Amino acid sequence: MEIEEAIAKAKKNDQKAFNFLLDNFWDYVYGFQLKRIENENDAEDITIQTFSKAFDKMDKYDDKYAFKTWLITISKNIHIDLLRKEKSSISSKIIKHEDDKVYQVVDESPSPEDKLIKEQNLAKLLRDIKKLKPHYQQVINLRYFQELSYAEISIELGEPMNNVKVKLLRAKKLLAEIIKR
């Protein structure tokens, strides 16, 4: 799949296109933020928020500009917003949502990662899950062991649902890589 094709499909809420774009641009956006703020956890949080916001606002993307540039602009703005909030010492939620529209970022059908996870021995799976960062362990635990819905996880973590979906998608991909080793 080409980038332009993936963008067009993502504008129509195609799950595979979202996955393709996340896979292709995650390292770029994460690396950009890591150089800026030099903190892995914060860089990862901002990257998750970047993709969440980008996927939510996909219909607003103008293909006159490079997709990478659009993502980096979103990422910079999220970081600037965070800095402003820190300066004004407001400890409220990280992202303001202007509307309550939630686009399907993760579909309910089992992905290859889901199938691989289910095929594993539970003891080995639990050892592999412990190799993930704590926030990824938490989201996997809530979704697959406590069987909470995305909405319930969103409430539990106090994060927007799109952040939960992107974080879960990333956690599943990282876990699948660990399992394949």
C-alpha positions, 0 to 999 in steps of 0.5 A: 500500500502506498502512503497516498492510498493509505491516506485516502482509505484512512479518510474513509475510516479503513482500519488497515490504512490506520495501521499502515500509517501508524507503522510507517510514521510512528518511529518518525514522530516518536524520534522527533519528540524524543529529540525535543523533550529527551524523555521516553515516556513523555515522547511516547505519550505525545506520539500516541496523542498525535496519532489519535488526533490525526486519525480523528481529524483525518478528513481535515488533512490537505494533501498539498502538504507532506503527511509527515509534516502534518503529523509533526505539526500536530505533534509540535502543537500538542507539545506546546499545549502541554508546556503552556498547561505546565506553565499555568500549572493547570493539572487538567486533562492533556487534550481538549476535544472540541467535539465528541465524534469518535472514529473507529480506530481499532476494529473488533475483528481479531488482527494477526497480533490478536491471533498470535497472542491467543495462541501463546501459552498463558505463562509465557504470555504473562512473562512477555507482557511484563517486558512491555512498559507499564502503561502498555501492560495496564492497557493490555490487562484492562482489555484482555484480562479484565475484558473492559470495553474501550469506553470503560478503559477510557474512564479507568485511565482518564484518557480520551477513547482514541488515545486508548485505542492507539495505545492498545494498538501499539501495545499489541504490536510491541507484544507481537514483536516480543512473542515472535522472538 
